[in-house]
Amino acid sequence: MKNTNSLNLIICTILFTAFLSCNNDDDAPSSTIDQISDIAEFYGNLEGDIVVIHSQGGSGLELDDAETSNQIVAELGIQSAMYVMVHQVQTKTPMLFTDSDITFEQAKEYNLQSVSNIKRVVDFFNNQQGKTVYLLGISYGCLIVQELIATYGVDVADGYLILGNRLDMDDAAWQALSEGNFPYYTYDNDGNYTIEVENDPEFDIIEERNMGRLLAGLAFNRYTDRLSNVSSLSKVTYVYGDRDEVAGPLSAQEIQFLNDKGANVILSEGSGHDDAIGEGAGLLKEVFGIE
C-alpha cells in the first residue's frame, strides 16, 4: 500500500503540474496574427520580417478586399514583406454610418477608435522579435497616421510613407466636410486654387455625408501644431501633388515645417490626387528598403 500511495502521489503531482502548465499557456498572450485578426487582414509573406501596415484612403465603408490587396502586393513588388490592412471603424461596423447622420463630435470619437485599431496592430508587431514595422497612409489614411504620430510619438514605427493629404487642411474645406459636403480644388494656369463645394445629388446621401464628417473629424486638426513637439520627422516621407483636387497642395508653411523637421518631402509635379498617390506608392520598396 505504501508503494501504491507513493505512485499515486507522483502521478497526481505530474497531472497537477501539467494542469498548471496548460493554464499558463492559455493565459499567455498569443504570438500569432490571430490575436489581431478581428481588426486586420494579412497578405504577402506572413513570415516576413518587414511589415507594411496600410491605413487606407476613403473614408469608405469597405476595407480593400483580398483581390485588391493581393494586386497591390504584386504591383508594388513587396511579396517578401507582410502587408497588413487595418480596419477603420466604418469598415468594421458600417451600419453605424448608413442609417442616420452622425455628428461632428461623434466623427471625432470614431476616428480615435480607428487610430486605436492601428496602434494595436503596430504594437503587436513591435512585440514580435525581429520585425521592422512601417506605416503606409493614403489620403484619409494619412490623417489617421498623422494622428497616431501626434498621439503616440514618431518612434511608434520604423518609418512612414504618407501620400495625398495635408498637415493643415484649409478651413473652408474641412468645415464643408463637417457639414457633410465635399469640397474640391480647382486650379488656374499659375497653380492658384479656389475651393468649390460639390453639389452633385449623388453625394447627398447619409453614408456619403457621414464619410465627409469622418474626414473633417481629423482634418480640422492643425498638425503643424500637433507635431510641433516632435523633435524629428526624419522617418517620414511625404508625397503630394500640386494639382490635388481632393486635399489641395501642401502650403509653403507646411513644406517648411516638414523640411525643418527633417522629413523627406516629394512633389509630384502637375499631379492630381490619384496620380500623386500612384507616384508615391511606387517609391514604397525604396523608402522601406524591401528587397
C-alpha positions in Angstrom: 0.0 0.0 0.0 2.8 2.4 0.8 4.3 1.9 -2.7 0.9 2.4 -4.3 0.3 5.6 -2.3 3.7 6.9 -3.4 3.0 6.1 -7.0 -0.4 7.9 -6.8 1.3 10.9 -5.2 3.8 11.1 -8.1 1.0 10.8 -10.7 -1.1 13.5 -9.0 1.9 15.8 -8.9 2.6 15.3 -12.6 -1.0 15.9 -13.5 -1.2 19.0 -11.4 2.0 20.4 -12.9 0.6 19.7 -16.4 -2.7 21.4 -15.5 -0.8 24.5 -14.3 1.3 24.5 -17.5 -1.8 24.3 -19.6 -3.4 27.2 -17.7 -0.3 29.3 -18.1 -0.2 28.6 -21.8 -3.9 29.7 -22.1 -3.2 32.9 -20.1 -0.1 33.8 -22.1 -0.6 36.3 -24.9 -0.6 34.7 -28.3 2.2 35.5 -30.7 0.2 34.6 -33.8 -1.6 37.0 -36.0 -4.9 35.5 -34.8 -4.6 37.9 -31.9 -5.3 40.9 -34.1 -7.3 39.2 -36.9 -10.5 40.8 -35.7 -9.2 44.2 -37.0 -6.6 43.3 -39.6 -6.2 41.2 -42.7 -2.8 39.8 -43.9 -1.2 39.4 -47.3 2.2 38.8 -48.8 4.8 36.9 -46.8 3.2 36.1 -43.5 6.6 35.2 -42.1 8.3 38.3 -43.4 10.5 40.4 -41.1 9.3 43.6 -42.8 5.7 44.5 -42.0 3.9 47.2 -44.0 0.8 48.4 -42.2 -1.7 50.1 -44.5 -4.1 52.8 -43.3 -6.3 53.0 -46.4 -7.9 56.0 -48.1 -11.6 57.0 -48.2 -13.2 57.4 -46.0 -15.3 54.4 -47.2 -17.4 51.6 -45.7 -15.3 48.7 -47.1 -11.8 47.5 -46.4 -9.8 46.7 -49.6 -10.7 43.1 -50.5 -8.3 40.2 -51.0 -8.2 40.7 -54.8 -7.3 44.3 -54.4 -4.8 43.8 -51.7 -3.0 40.9 -53.5 -2.9 43.1 -56.6 -1.2 45.9 -54.6 1.3 43.5 -53.2 2.1 42.2 -56.7 2.2 45.6 -58.4 4.5 47.1 -55.7 6.7 44.0 -55.7 6.6 43.6 -52.0 5.8 39.8 -51.9 8.8 39.4 -49.4 7.1 41.6 -46.8 3.9 41.1 -44.8 1.3 43.5 -45.9 -1.4 44.3 -43.4 -4.8 46.0 -44.0 -6.3 47.5 -40.8 -10.0 48.1 -40.3 -11.2 51.6 -39.5 -14.4 52.0 -37.5 -16.6 52.5 -40.6 -15.1 49.4 -42.4 -15.6 47.2 -39.3 -19.1 48.5 -38.4 -20.6 50.2 -41.5 -24.1 50.1 -40.1 -23.2 52.9 -37.8 -23.0 55.2 -40.8 -25.8 54.1 -43.1 -28.9 54.6 -41.0 -28.7 58.2 -39.7 -26.4 61.2 -39.7 -23.6 61.2 -37.2 -22.4 64.4 -35.6 -19.1 66.1 -36.0 -18.3 65.2 -32.4 -19.2 61.5 -33.0 -16.9 61.6 -36.1 -14.0 62.7 -33.9 -14.6 59.8 -31.5 -14.9 57.2 -34.2 -11.6 58.4 -35.7 -9.9 58.0 -32.4 -11.1 54.4 -32.3 -9.6 53.9 -35.8 -6.3 55.3 -34.5 -6.5 52.8 -31.6 -7.0 50.0 -34.1 -3.8 50.8 -36.0 -1.9 51.4 -32.7 -2.9 47.9 -31.5 -1.7 46.3 -34.8 1.6 48.3 -34.6 2.1 47.3 -31.0 1.5 43.6 -31.8 4.3 43.6 -34.5 6.6 45.7 -32.4 6.4 43.0 -29.8 7.4 40.3 -32.3 11.2 39.7 -32.3 12.9 40.8 -35.5 10.1 42.7 -37.1 10.6 46.1 -38.8 7.3 48.0 -38.8 6.4 50.6 -41.5 3.2 52.6 -41.9 1.6 53.5 -45.2 -1.0 56.2 -45.0 -3.1 57.1 -48.1 -5.5 60.1 -48.4 -7.9 59.8 -45.4 -5.4 57.2 -44.0 -2.8 59.9 -43.9 -4.8 61.7 -41.3 -5.0 58.6 -39.2 -1.2 58.1 -39.4 -0.6 61.7 -38.5 -2.9 61.5 -35.5 -1.1 58.3 -34.5 2.2 60.1 -34.6 0.8 63.2 -32.8 -0.7 61.0 -30.0 2.0 58.3 -29.5 5.2 59.8 -31.0 7.0 59.1 -34.2 9.1 56.3 -32.8 6.0 54.0 -32.6 7.1 52.7 -36.1 10.3 52.4 -38.0 9.2 54.6 -40.9 6.2 56.2 -42.6 5.1 56.9 -46.2 2.3 59.5 -46.3 0.6 60.0 -49.7 -2.1 62.6 -50.7 -3.2 64.7 -47.9 -2.3 67.7 -45.7 -1.0 68.8 -42.4 -3.3 71.8 -42.2 -6.3 71.5 -44.4 -7.9 74.7 -45.5 -10.6 75.8 -43.1 -13.2 76.1 -45.9 -12.5 72.5 -46.9 -12.8 70.8 -43.5 -15.7 72.9 -42.5 -17.6 71.9 -45.6 -16.8 68.2 -44.8 -18.0 68.6 -41.2 -21.4 69.6 -42.7 -21.5 66.5 -44.9 -20.5 68.4 -48.1 -17.5 67.6 -50.3 -15.1 70.4 -51.4 -12.9 70.2 -54.4 -10.0 72.3 -55.5 -9.8 73.9 -59.0 -6.6 75.5 -60.3 -5.7 78.2 -62.7 -2.7 78.1 -65.1 -0.4 79.5 -62.4 -1.4 76.8 -59.9 -3.5 79.1 -57.7 -6.6 77.3 -56.4 -10.1 78.0 -55.4 -12.3 75.7 -53.3 -15.7 74.8 -54.6 -18.4 72.6 -52.8 -19.8 69.5 -54.6 -23.5 69.9 -55.4 -24.0 66.6 -57.1 -27.1 64.9 -55.7 -25.2 61.6 -55.9 -23.3 62.7 -52.8 -26.4 63.8 -50.8 -27.0 60.5 -49.1 -26.5 59.6 -45.5 -23.4 57.5 -45.8 -21.6 60.0 -48.0 -22.3 62.8 -45.6 -21.0 60.7 -42.7 -17.8 59.8 -44.6 -17.3 63.6 -45.1 -17.7 64.1 -41.4 -15.2 61.4 -40.6 -12.7 63.2 -42.8 -13.4 66.5 -41.1 -13.1 64.8 -37.7 -9.3 64.6 -38.3 -8.7 67.3 -40.9 -9.8 70.1 -38.5 -6.5 69.5 -36.6 -3.6 71.7 -37.3 -0.9 69.1 -37.5 1.9 71.7 -37.7 0.8 72.5 -34.1 0.1 68.9 -33.1 3.5 67.7 -34.3 5.5 70.8 -33.2 6.9 68.9 -30.1 8.2 66.0 -32.2 12.0 66.6 -32.4 12.4 64.9 -35.8 10.2 63.6 -38.7 13.2 62.1 -40.5 11.3 58.8 -40.6 8.6 60.3 -42.7 8.4 60.5 -46.5 5.6 62.8 -47.6 4.4 62.9 -51.2 1.9 65.4 -52.6 0.6 66.7 -55.9 0.5 70.4 -56.7 -2.8 69.9 -58.5 -4.5 67.8 -55.9 -8.3 68.3 -56.4 -9.3 66.5 -53.2 -7.0 67.8 -50.5 -5.2 70.7 -52.1 -1.4 71.0 -52.3 0.9 71.4 -49.3 1.3 75.1 -48.5 4.7 76.8 -48.3 4.3 76.7 -44.5 3.5 73.0 -44.4 6.5 72.2 -46.6 8.8 74.4 -44.5 7.6 72.7 -41.3 8.3 69.2 -42.7 11.7 70.3 -44.0 12.6 71.8 -40.7 11.7 68.5 -39.0 13.9 66.5 -41.4 11.1 64.8 -43.4 11.6 63.8 -47.0 9.1 65.9 -48.9 8.5 64.9 -52.5 6.5 66.9 -55.0 4.7 65.0 -57.8 4.7 68.0 -60.1 1.5 68.6 -62.1 -0.3 65.7 -60.4 -3.8 65.4 -59.1 -4.8 63.3 -56.1 -4.6 59.8 -57.6 -1.5 60.4 -59.7 0.4 61.7 -56.7 -0.6 58.7 -54.7 0.4 56.4 -57.5 3.8 58.0 -57.8 4.4 57.9 -54.1 3.3 54.2 -53.9 5.9 53.4 -56.5 8.5 54.6 -54.0 7.4 52.2 -51.3 10.1 49.5 -51.9 12.8 52.1 -51.9 11.6 54.0 -48.9 11.0 50.9 -46.8 14.1 49.0 -48.0 12.2 46.0 -49.3 14.2 43.6 -51.4 
